[in-house]
Amino acid sequence: MAERRVDLGWLRIFAEIGRAGSLSSAASLLGLTQPAVSYQIRRIEEQLGVSLLKRQHRGVELTPAGQRLFDIAARSVGEIDQLARRLRSEVERPSIRLHTDYAFSSLWLIPRMHAFRLIYPDTDIQIVATQRMERELSDEGDVAVVFGTRAEFGHGAMLLLPEKVAPVCSQRFLDRNGPFDTPADLARGRLIHLDTAAPSPWFDWRRYFAQLGVGRETYAGQGDLSFNTYSLVVQAALGEQGLALGWMGLVDSLLASGILAVAGPAIAAPDRGYWLVQPKARTPQSDQLAAWLVGEAGIA
């Protein structure tokens, strides 16, 4: 099927005449009659007040003014046609958006995105990451991976990563400051906190120690650090700045490589974690992305 070109009126006609050197050839290429092409050229010559073409025995030749106009017309038509092809390609390619938070996108999703592109090379995916996901999604065609509890998302959601945390740090920090044989030893250490404006919906150090029956107030003043994004918390732990709470599923690759080490007991909240929320109006692309996320999370 021939490519549908943008209607550019006399601009395209003149560019074709300049390239073909013939009114009749340009007319044939554009699907027009020669009188219609001649009429368009006469009109633009009248508006500019100059002759653009010299009529020859065989075809036409550009005048100096015509050559100057052709240079601009041909370049403009070419650029517009190129843009039109690019825009149509973008519209025709299937796409899907995934809403999630910074921690999941940077530590879990991005390292795996090459696998999705290998399976679905013709699907464009847009990652929309925010500091804290809203519970209600306005875009019905979008997939979301959101932190919370089943009570917040209902039975239509699927738990991808149950919340399980353990203290982690770099091996060098552990060698210099450990071992942390008891929760009280951890409480004496320098901690890296994830700071939140609202009450934390996940385990923080206060909840961690409370679940293990340890109060940290006795050991305060150890030069703790706080960051407002979890990726910075992890970077600080990698930089030997202290102990961080490591979310299993997010830091697994760092633990497996030995870049981070577990420094204390793990605790879990089985009904809390990252949930896959499907859109109300599902599409083939949203189903593909959801199935891929489930597979990558290792859910049977």
C-alpha positions in Angstrom: 0.0 0.0 0.0 1.4 3.5 -1.0 2.2 5.7 1.9 -0.4 8.4 2.6 1.3 11.7 2.4 0.4 14.9 4.2 -1.4 17.4 2.0 1.0 20.3 1.6 -0.7 22.0 -1.4 1.6 24.0 -3.8 4.6 23.3 -1.6 4.7 19.6 -2.5 3.7 20.3 -6.1 6.6 22.7 -6.6 9.1 20.3 -4.9 8.0 17.5 -7.2 8.3 19.8 -10.3 11.8 20.8 -9.2 12.9 17.2 -8.8 11.2 15.9 -12.0 11.9 18.8 -14.2 8.5 18.4 -15.8 4.9 19.5 -15.1 3.4 16.4 -16.6 5.7 14.1 -14.6 5.0 15.9 -11.3 1.3 15.8 -12.1 1.5 12.0 -12.7 3.4 11.4 -9.5 0.9 13.4 -7.4 -2.2 12.0 -9.1 -3.2 15.4 -10.5 -3.9 16.8 -14.0 -1.3 18.9 -15.7 -3.7 21.9 -15.9 -4.2 21.7 -12.1 -0.4 21.7 -11.6 0.1 24.6 -14.0 -2.6 26.6 -12.2 -0.9 26.2 -8.8 2.4 27.4 -10.2 0.8 30.4 -11.8 -0.8 31.3 -8.5 2.4 31.2 -6.5 4.3 33.1 -9.2 1.6 35.8 -9.0 1.8 36.0 -5.2 5.6 36.2 -5.2 5.8 38.5 -8.3 8.6 36.5 -9.9 8.9 33.7 -12.5 9.8 30.4 -11.0 10.1 28.2 -14.1 11.5 28.5 -17.6 9.4 26.5 -20.1 11.7 24.4 -22.3 10.9 22.2 -25.3 11.1 19.2 -23.0 10.0 20.0 -19.5 10.9 23.0 -17.4 13.9 24.6 -15.7 14.1 26.5 -12.5 14.8 30.2 -12.6 17.3 31.5 -10.0 14.3 32.6 -7.8 12.7 29.2 -8.4 15.9 27.4 -7.3 16.0 29.3 -4.1 12.3 28.4 -3.4 12.9 24.8 -4.4 15.8 24.4 -1.9 13.5 25.5 0.9 10.4 23.6 -0.4 12.2 20.3 -0.9 13.9 20.4 2.5 10.6 21.3 4.2 8.6 18.6 2.4 11.2 16.0 3.2 11.3 16.9 6.9 7.5 16.9 7.2 7.3 13.5 5.5 9.9 12.1 7.8 8.1 13.4 10.9 4.8 12.1 9.6 6.3 8.6 9.2 7.7 8.8 12.7 4.5 10.0 14.2 2.4 7.3 12.4 4.9 4.6 13.6 4.5 5.8 17.2 0.7 5.7 16.9 0.7 2.3 15.3 3.1 0.6 17.8 1.4 -1.0 20.8 2.3 0.6 24.1 1.6 0.1 27.8 2.3 2.2 30.9 3.4 0.8 34.3 2.8 2.8 37.4 5.0 2.0 40.5 7.3 3.7 43.0 11.0 4.6 42.8 12.2 1.6 44.8 10.5 -1.1 42.7 11.3 0.6 39.4 15.0 1.2 40.1 16.0 -1.9 42.0 13.6 -4.6 40.7 12.2 -3.5 37.3 15.0 -1.7 35.4 17.5 -4.6 35.8 14.9 -6.9 34.2 13.5 -4.7 31.4 15.9 -6.1 28.8 14.1 -9.4 29.2 10.7 -7.9 28.5 12.1 -6.1 25.4 13.5 -9.4 24.1 10.1 -11.1 24.4 8.0 -8.1 23.1 10.3 -6.0 20.9 7.3 -4.3 19.2 5.7 -3.0 22.4 6.7 0.3 23.8 6.6 0.5 27.6 6.5 3.7 29.7 7.5 3.5 33.4 5.7 6.1 35.5 7.5 6.2 38.9 6.4 8.3 41.9 7.6 8.6 45.4 4.4 7.2 46.8 1.7 5.5 44.7 -1.9 6.6 45.0 -4.3 3.9 45.9 -6.8 4.8 43.1 -5.5 4.7 39.5 -7.2 7.1 37.1 -5.9 5.5 33.9 -8.0 2.4 33.2 -5.6 1.0 30.6 -2.5 1.0 32.8 -0.9 -1.7 34.9 0.3 -0.8 38.4 2.7 -2.4 41.0 1.8 -0.8 44.3 2.9 -1.3 47.9 0.3 -2.0 50.5 -2.1 -4.7 51.9 -4.7 -6.9 50.3 -7.4 -4.9 52.2 -6.3 -1.8 50.2 -6.4 -3.4 46.7 -9.0 -6.1 46.9 -9.1 -9.7 45.7 -8.4 -8.7 42.1 -4.8 -7.8 43.0 -1.9 -10.3 43.1 0.9 -10.2 45.6 4.2 -10.1 43.7 6.7 -9.5 46.5 5.6 -10.2 50.1 7.3 -7.9 52.5 10.3 -9.4 54.2 13.2 -7.4 55.5 16.6 -8.0 57.1 19.4 -5.6 58.1 22.0 -5.3 55.3 25.3 -3.5 54.9 28.5 -3.7 52.9 30.8 -6.6 53.8 33.6 -4.1 54.7 31.2 -2.3 57.1 30.3 -5.6 58.7 33.9 -6.6 59.0 34.8 -3.3 60.7 31.7 -2.9 62.9 30.3 -6.4 63.4 29.4 -9.0 64.1 25.8 -8.1 65.1 25.0 -11.2 66.9 21.9 -9.9 68.7 19.2 -7.3 67.9 20.7 -5.2 70.7 24.0 -5.2 68.8 22.2 -3.8 65.7 20.5 -1.1 67.8 23.9 0.1 68.9 25.0 0.5 65.2 24.8 3.4 62.8 21.4 3.1 61.0 20.3 4.3 57.6 16.6 5.3 57.6 14.0 5.7 54.9 12.3 9.0 55.8 8.6 9.4 55.0 6.3 12.4 55.4 3.4 10.2 56.4 3.5 7.2 58.8 5.4 4.4 57.2 3.3 1.7 55.6 6.2 -0.7 55.6 8.8 -1.9 58.2 11.1 0.8 59.5 13.8 0.5 62.1 11.4 1.4 64.9 8.9 -1.4 63.9 11.8 -3.8 63.2 13.2 -3.5 66.7 9.7 -3.5 68.3 8.9 -6.8 66.7 12.2 -8.2 68.1 11.5 -6.8 71.5 14.3 -4.2 71.5 14.1 -0.5 72.3 16.6 1.6 70.6 16.3 4.8 72.6 19.2 3.6 74.9 21.5 3.5 71.9 20.5 6.7 70.1 23.1 9.2 68.9 25.1 6.9 66.7 25.2 9.4 63.7 22.2 7.9 61.8 21.5 8.9 58.2 18.1 9.5 56.6 17.0 9.6 53.0 13.7 10.2 51.3 14.1 7.5 48.6 14.9 3.9 49.1 17.4 3.8 46.2 19.5 6.4 48.2 19.2 4.2 51.3 20.7 1.3 49.4 23.4 3.5 47.9 24.4 4.6 51.3 24.6 1.0 52.5 26.8 0.2 49.5 29.0 3.2 50.4 29.7 1.6 53.8 27.7 4.3 55.6 25.8 2.1 58.0 23.0 -0.6 58.3 19.9 -0.4 56.2 16.8 -2.5 56.1 17.0 -4.6 53.0 13.7 -5.6 51.3 14.0 -9.1 50.0 13.2 -9.1 46.3 14.6 -5.6 45.8 18.2 -6.3 47.1 18.5 -10.0 46.2 20.9 -9.4 43.3 23.1 -7.3 45.6 23.2 -10.0 48.2 23.8 -12.8 45.7 26.8 -10.9 44.3 28.3 -10.3 47.8 28.1 -6.5 47.4 25.7 -6.4 50.4 25.6 -8.8 53.3 22.8 -9.8 55.7 23.7 -8.5 59.2 20.7 -9.7 61.3 17.5 -11.7 61.5 14.8 -11.3 58.9 11.1 -10.5 59.7 8.1 -10.7 57.4 4.6 -9.4 56.9 3.1 -12.0 54.6 0.0 -10.0 53.7 1.9 -6.8 52.9 4.1 -6.0 50.0 4.1 -5.1 46.3 0.8 -5.9 44.5 0.1 -6.2 40.8 -3.1 -4.3 40.0 -4.6 -4.9 36.6 -6.5 -2.2 34.7 -10.3 -2.2 34.6 -10.2 -2.1 30.8 -7.6 -4.8 30.0 -5.7 -4.9 26.7 -3.4 -7.5 25.1 -0.5 -5.4 26.1 -1.6 -5.1 29.7 -2.1 -8.9 29.9 1.4 -9.4 28.4 3.0 -7.1 30.9 1.1 -8.6 33.8 2.0 -12.2 32.8 5.6 -11.2 32.4 5.7 -9.5 35.9 4.2 -12.6 37.5 6.7 -14.8 35.8 9.7 -12.6 36.8 8.4 -12.6 40.4 8.5 -16.5 40.3 4.8 -16.9 41.1 3.5 -20.3 40.1 
